Amino acid sequence: MEADRLIKTAVAALEEIKAYDIKVLEVSGITALFDYIIIASADSGRQTKALANNVQEKVKAAGGQVYNQEGEQSGEWLLVDLGDAIVHIMQPEVRDYYNLEALWSEAKAVHDTEN
């Protein structure tokens, strides 16, 4: 699946289940592991799980591949590996604590919504 389409599909899946503060960072010049990081916030463990499941379903339906998912047990921080993109779905306290945006501050923001 083409990277632009993958990103649009994942972001739409997040927006559909009311994720907020969605950021897409292009990190291809910083790491060779993946090209994009998508970070989104959710208010509960139930919502993080629903968001991760929706991303997986929509990406697969669009012809993309899901390689792995981590964090289902706690639901505070779920990671969905889409190959060219990694999706982090986090509850606000966890997102503030780990501050991935600062960690990847050299990355170019290609999508940014603050709802």
MOLIN-V555923 format. One record per residue. RES is the residue in one small letter. SS is DSSP state (A for helix, B for strand, O for the rest). OMEGA is omega in whole degrees, -180 to 180 (NA if undefined). Layout:
# MOLIN-V555923
{{RES,SS,OMEGA} {RES,SS,OMEGA}}
This chain:
# MOLIN-V555923
{{m,O,179} {e,O,-174} {a,A,-180} {d,A,180} {r,A,178} {l,A,-180} {i,A,-180} {k,A,180} {t,A,-179} {a,A,-180} {v,A,178} {a,A,178} {a,A,177} {l,A,-179} {e,A,-178} {e,A,-179} {i,O,172} {k,O,169} {a,O,179} {y,B,-177} {d,B,-178} {i,B,178} {k,B,174} {v,B,-179} {l,B,175} {e,B,-175} {v,O,-176} {s,O,178} {g,O,-176} {i,O,-179} {t,O,177} {a,O,-176} {l,O,-179} {f,O,-176} {d,O,-175} {y,B,170} {i,B,176} {i,B,-179} {i,B,180} {a,B,179} {s,B,176} {a,B,-173} {d,O,-177} {s,O,175} {g,A,178} {r,A,-180} {q,A,179} {t,A,179} {k,A,179} {a,A,178} {l,A,180} {a,A,179} {n,A,-180} {n,A,177} {v,A,-179} {q,A,-179} {e,A,-177} {k,A,179} {v,A,178} {k,A,-180} {a,A,180} {a,O,178} {g,O,179} {g,O,-178} {q,O,174} {v,O,-176} {y,O,-177} {n,B,172} {q,B,180} {e,B,172} {g,O,-177} {e,O,-174} {q,O,-177} {s,O,-179} {g,O,179} {e,O,-178} {w,B,177} {l,B,179} {l,B,177} {v,B,-179} {d,B,180} {l,O,-180} {g,O,179} {d,O,-179} {a,B,175} {i,B,-179} {v,B,176} {h,B,177} {i,B,-169} {m,B,169} {q,B,-172} {p,A,-178} {e,A,-180} {v,A,179} {r,A,178} {d,A,-178} {y,A,-176} {y,A,173} {n,O,-179} {l,A,179} {e,A,178} {a,A,179} {l,A,-180} {w,O,-174} {s,O,178} {e,O,-177} {a,O,177} {k,B,177} {a,B,-180} {v,B,176} {h,B,-177} {d,B,175} {t,O,175} {e,O,-178} {n,O,NA}}
